Amino acid sequence: MLPKSSPVTTSSLFAPLLRDMVDSRDPLIALSDALDWPWINEQLIGYYADEGSPAKPIRLMVGLLMLKQIENLSDETVVLQWKRNPYYQYFCGEEEYTPTLPCDSTSLVKFRQRIGKEGMEAIFAQSVALHGKAAQESVVIVDTTVQEKNITYPTDGKLAITMINNLNKIAKKHHIQQRRTYLREIKAHRIALRYFRHPKKIKKAKASMKRLRTIVGILMRELKRELPSEILEQYKETFALYEKVRTQKPKDKNKVYSLHEPHVYVIAKGKDHKKYEYGTKASIVITQKSGIVVGVVAHDTNEHDSKTLQSALASAKKHGTASLTKAVCDRGYRGAREVDGVTICIPGVPKKRDSRYQREKKRKLFRRRAAIEPNIGHLKADHRLSRNYLKGFIGDEINLLMAASAYNMKKWMNHFLAFLFMLKVTAAARILEQTKPTQRKKYANVYLLFYQLW
């Protein structure tokens, strides 16, 4: 149901207001005051109905999601930290300190499912708008990375054994008397699968793999015979997936690498330490000078980098600036020269007709392109982009948008801290100028005076 409007708060005699307890110079407090919460509430209120149980405030749920990504926490941890941290409670719109949990951690899952990709795009747009004109640059830098999914390393043997166990569970759930479960036989095959690279035992490993596929087929045919038609219809997609996995070969295209995440595909980025990554490809667009993330897109297929530019630049125009003129890319985008009126710049051999000034200008432009690499590193290491724990392809899109929003907000907080530092250094310099010449040696170090002021 639509959340009720909060009443006008008055100071309590025994419970002080949070704004009187927290430090107004803290960057999280400044970020809370800078965000346009009424606009976010207006964008997300349409996902609620007029019936049902009362909903939690939208600001509370959005604040918890942002704190999770900014601080790199899980759903369970961010809910617990909210109870212990008054700064988190102020950020989420509380007026007084509340010593209870704000909600169950599963409420964050339901909220993400409720607002979906469109709601997350509204939050991401607000994180870009925080930076004002700094995000309105005409030149952007584009690159792709891999958002790995939380799945085990895929092998055909693991998939086959998992399918056998799942088929046995289906039979047990619907009280099907099986002729054989093959559980004892699986143990020997599991051991034999370890020796695929052993020159003397590879034949035994291949025979075990073939036998496991045969067992999957036997169990599936038995269930199709014994299950009623109405129940069999419920497992139609599951059996079709199992049949595809059972018959796929090592070098087939569009292979299935995970039973619970069948959309996952393999990406080879040419890394020495990690030859293959399993997840989805993600495009990142940042501004050239300020380094603000203005566009992100998750791709459901493993396309060539040059084919991802159209959707990536469309996202940048939607959330950042509509006056894009130039996009700087690496050599992986070869083949694209212009996309939707935006010139694609790719490093190459210097042209003879270019003057010395033009060559130097291009060299600086392509050197600046490398600035996106540490940005991607921060997105992965600090904002939960390295491994995605959310379900399905919609989970990939939501996690990418949340990580980009958290990165922009964290960048704004760092700028706020730098602004405070410059204010205090300026004040220290003014005091140093006003001191007598005989006492200036005592305060010659401006930083020492700065720490005294702090």
N, C-alpha and C positions, 0 to 999 in steps of 0.2 A: 504494500500500500504506500501511497505518497507519504514521505516523512513529514511530521508535523513541524510547523515553524517554531523556532526557539523563542521563548518569552524574553522580555527585557530583563537583563540580569542586574541585580543589585548586590552590593557588597554585603557579605554575611558577617555577623558579629564574631563567629568562632572560626570560620573558614576564609582565609584571605584569597583574593583573586590571583590567578596564575600570572597575570601581567605585572603584579606587584612582587612576585617571587623570582621571576626569571630575569636574566641580563638582557637588556634591550640591544646590546652590541653583539650578541651571539648571532652568527650568520643564519642559523635555522630560524630564529625569531624574525630576523629581517626578511628572509625568504617568505615566511608565512604572511607577513604584512604586505609584501610586494605582489603576491599572487592575486589574481582576480577571481576570488572564490565565488561571488555571485554569478559570473559568466560561466564558470565550470558547472555550477548547480543548474543553470538554465539549459546548458547543453545536454546534461544527463538526466534531467527530470522526466524526459519523455520516455525513458525506459521503465517507468513505474506505472502501476495501475491504481484505480480508485478502490480496489477491493483487496482483501487479504489482511494479514497481520501487519502492524506498523513496521516500517522499515527503519534501518539505522540511518543517521544523517549522511548525506552524500559526501560532505567534507570529511567526515570521519573515515569513510571507506577509501576515498581517494588519497587522503593523507597517509593511511596505513600502507597503501600500495606504493606510494612514492618513498616513504621511509624505508620500506623493504628494499627497494632498488638502490636508493642512495647509500644505505649503510650495508648493502649486500647481506641481507638476512633472509631467513626462511619465513613462511607464513606463521609457523608456531612461535618462532623467536620474536618476530616484530610485535605480535600481540602481547607477549609476556613483557617485552621491554617497554611497551606503551604504558603498562601498569606501573612500572618502576620509575619512569622518566617524565618529569613535569614538562620538559621542553617538547617531547613528543606529543603530550596532551595539548599543549598550547598550539602546536602546529596543526593539530586535527580539529581545532575549534572549541576545545573545552574552556570554560570560564573558571572553574574551580578544580582543585586536584581531586582525582577519583581513584581510590585504592582498589578498584575492581577491574577485571578484564573488560575491554570494550566490546568484544564479541568473540565467538568461536573462530578458530583459524579457518574452518571450512567456509565461513561466511565470505572470506576473501575469494575463494574459488567460485562461489555462486555469483559474487559481484562481477568478477571478470567475465563469467559466462553471460551475465545479464547485459553488460554494456558492449561487449564484443570489441571488434576492431574499430568500429566507428567511434565508440566512446573513448578508446585509448588515443585515437587520432586527435580528439578534442583536447585531451590533456597534453599531448605532445605539442599541439599548436600553441597552447598557453606557455609551455616551456621555451618555445622559440620567441614568442612575443615578449618575454621577460627582457630580452637583450635589446629590444628596440631597433634602432637604425643599424646596429652592428650586425644584425642578421639580414640586412637588405643589400647584400653585395651582388654585383653582377657577374662575378667570377667564382666558380665553385670547384671543388676537388672531389672526384668520384673514385670509389674503389669497392671491391667486393671482398667478403670474408665468409667463413663458414660458421654457422651457429649449430654446434654439435648437439645431438639429441641424447637424452639420458637412456641409452641402450647399451647392452653388452656387446662385446666385439662379435660381429656376426660370422658364424660358420654354418655350413649346411647340416652338420651333425647336431649342433645345438638346436637348430630350428626343428629338425626331425624329432628329437627327443621331447621337446616342448609340445609338439603337436600330438605325440602319443599320449603324454600325460593329460593334455587337455581333453582328448577324445575319451580317455578312461573316466575323467571327471563327468563328462556329459552323460556317459552310460550309467554311472553311479547315481547321478542326480535324477534321472528318469527311470531308475530301477530296471535297467536292461541287463539281463543275465548274459554276460559275455562268455564265449567259448574259451577265450584266453586273453589275458591282459598284457603278456610279454614283458612284465616288469623285471623278472629275473634275467631274461635274455639281454635286456638293455644294458645291464651292468657290464657285461663282457664287451659289448659293442662300444660303450663309452670309453673303456680303457684302450681298445684297439684304435679308436679315432685319434689318439695322441701321436701316432707314429706315421702321419702322412708324409713327413720329410725323412723318414728313416729308409735307407735304400733297401734293406732286407724285409721290412715289415709293411711297406707301402701297399702291397697287394692285399694283405689282410685288412688294412684300414679301408681300402676301396670296397672290399667285399662287405665290410660292416656298414658302410654308408649305403650301399645298394640294398642290404637287408633291412635297414631302418626305413627306407622309403617304401619297401614292400609292406612292412608292418603297418605303416600309416595308411596305405591303400586298403589293407585287410580290415582295419578297424572302421574306416570310413564306410566301406561297403556294408559292413555288418550293421552299423547304426542306421544307414539309409533303409535297410530292410526292416529293422525292428521298430524304429520310431514311428509314431502316428504322423499322418500327413500334416496336420496343423502345427505340430511341434517341429517337424522337419522343415517347415517353411521359415521358422524363426532362425534356423542355423544355415539357411541357404547361402548367405554371404560368407559365413565362416568356412563352410565346406569348399566354396569356390576359391577362397584364399588358400586353404590348405592344399587343394589340388594344384594350384599354380606353384606353390612353394615346393611341392613334392616332385613336380616334373621339370622344374627349372634347372638349367645347366650352368657351370661356372662362368662361361663367357656370354651368357644371354644378356640382352639389354632389358632395362626396366625390371631388374631383379627386386625381390622382396628381401629386405635385410632384417626386418623385425616384424613379429606377428602383431604386437600391440601398437606399433607405429609403422604401418605399411607404406606411408608416403615418403619415408626416409630414403635418400639416395646417397651414393658414394661420390665424393668430390676429391680429385687429385690436384692439389695446388702446387706441387713441386717442392714441398718442404723436405729437408733432409731428415729431420727428427720425426716427422709424421707423414708417411707417404700417402695414406688415405684417411679421410675424415667422413663420418657418417652423420648426416643431418640435412640442413637446407642452406642454400646460398643466400646471402643477405647483401644488399647494396647499401652503402653509406655515402651520404653527400654532406660535405662540410663547406663552410665559407672559406675563402682563400686566406684572408688576413686574420679574422677573429677566431676561426676554428670552431664555429658553432654548428652543431648537427641540424641541418634544415630539411633533410629528407632521408627516409629509410624505407626499404622494400624487402620483403621476404619472397623468394621465388619458389614455386611449387615444383619446378622442373630444373634440371641441371643444364641451363642454357649457357651459351658462350657469353663472355662478358660484354661484347659489343651489342648483344641482343637485350641486355638488361638496362641499357641507358634510357630508353624511352620512359619506362615506368619510374626509374629513379629520378630523372629530371622532372617528371610530372609531379612527384611527391615534393620535390624541392620548390617548385613553383606554387604548389598549393599551400605549403606551410611557411616558406621563407619569403623569397622575392619572386615576383612575376616577370621581372626585367632581366632574366638571365641572358647573357650574351656568349659566355665561354665556359667550357667545362674541361678541366685538366685531368687526364687519365694516364695510366701507365701503358706499357706496350701490350698488355693483355687485351686491350680494347682495339687492336688493329682491325681495320675494315670499316670503322665508323668515322665519318668526317663531319657530318652535320645531322642533328636530331632535333626536330621540331623548332628549327630556327636557331639552335644553339650550336656554336662551333666547337668541335671536339679537337682538343690539342693533345697530341701524342708525341713523345720524344723520338727523335730519329737523327739521321745524318744531317749536319748543317748544309743548307743550300748555298750554292755559289752566289746567287743574286742577293743574298742577305748582306746587309752592311754589318760592320763590327758592332754597332749599337743594337741592331736587331738580334744578332747572335747572343749578345750578353743579356738582353732582355728575356729571350727564350730560355737561356741557361738558368737564370734566376727563377723563372716561372716553374720550370720542371724540378728545380731543387726544392722549391716550396711544396711541390706535390707530395714529397715524402713526409710532410707534416701530418698526413692522415694516418700514417702507420701507428704512431704512439696514441692517437685518438682511439683507434680500434683496440689497441692494447688495454687502455683504460676501460673501455666498454666491456671487455672480456674479464679483466682481472678485478675490477671494482664494482661493476654493475650487472653481474649475473648473465653475461652474454656468452661466456665460455662454454657453458653446458645448460641446456634448456630442460627444465623439469615439467613444463606445462604440456598438456595432452593435445595431440593432433596438430595439424597445420595451422589452425587458428591460434593454438598456443605459441607457435613460432612467431606469428605476426604480433601477438600481444606482447610477448617477452621482448621482442626487438623494439617496439614502440616504447615500452616502459623503460628499457635500458637507455634509449636515446633521450627520453625525458629526464631521467635521473642524471645523465651526463650534463645536460644543459643547465639543470638546477644546481648541480655541484659546481659548475663553472661560474655561475652567477654568485654563489656563496664565496668562492675564492676571490672573485673580483671585489666583493664587498669587504673581505678581510684586507685586501691590498689597499682599498680606499681608506679604511680605518688607519692602516699603518702609515700611509702618506700624510693623513691629517695630523697624527701624533708626531711624526718627524718634522713636519712644518711648524707645529707648535713648539717643539724643542729647539728648532733653529731660531725662532723668534725670541725665545727666552735667552738663548745664548748671545744674541745680538744685544740684548738689553743689559747683560751683566757687565760689570766693570772690567776694564782691561786687565787689572791685576788678578781678577778671579776667573778669567777665561780658561786658564790652564786647568783649573779644577774641573770645568765642564767641557773640556775640549772634545770629548767623545760624545757625539750627538746620540748615539745609540744607548749609552749609559743613561743619559737624561731621559730618553724615550722610555726605558724600562722603569725609571723612577715615576714617570707620569702614569704609566699603565697601572 
